[in-house]
């Protein structure tokens, strides 16, 4: 008589009834039998989802943003300013997803730069940085942040700056990706 290994039931249904997992192989429908499927995909609500494949068997990837437009603006304030001035302005299209926004700023004196979203005269500071002795220029990026431009009114991404102690030429540029 041969000893058989015991079966440890490791899954539970909605009623807390334990049962053993069924072996699943490639091509099995996950709704056909209970099983253990190891995927780490989550939807926008945090729920577990299985990836969908294209007809060619490839994982679908949303590349809508890559089909957009790269917009860029550059400017300078040659005399410098102890009050906030706009260095660069990018005009946005209404109701578009804005990603990959970034800015560069430079000045030979201490200077505060702000990256601002102007949503119909309501300004939101998205980021800021200071340059000065030891670092006369700086590159700032959005670290994968995104926003959707407003549906009405003026929509802009602004690079603003002001000298902190003494005036000196302020230079800068800003860029972003606007979805198609």
Secondary structure, 3 states (H helix, E strand, C coil): CCCCCCCCCCEECCCCCEECCCCCCCCCCCCCCCCCCCCCCECCCCCECCCCECCCCCECCCCCHHHCEEEEEEEEECCCCCCCEEEEEEECCCCCEEEEEEEEEECCCCEEEEEEEEECCEEEEEEEEEEECCECEEEEECCCCEEECCCCCCEEEEEEEEECCCCCCEEEEEEEEECC
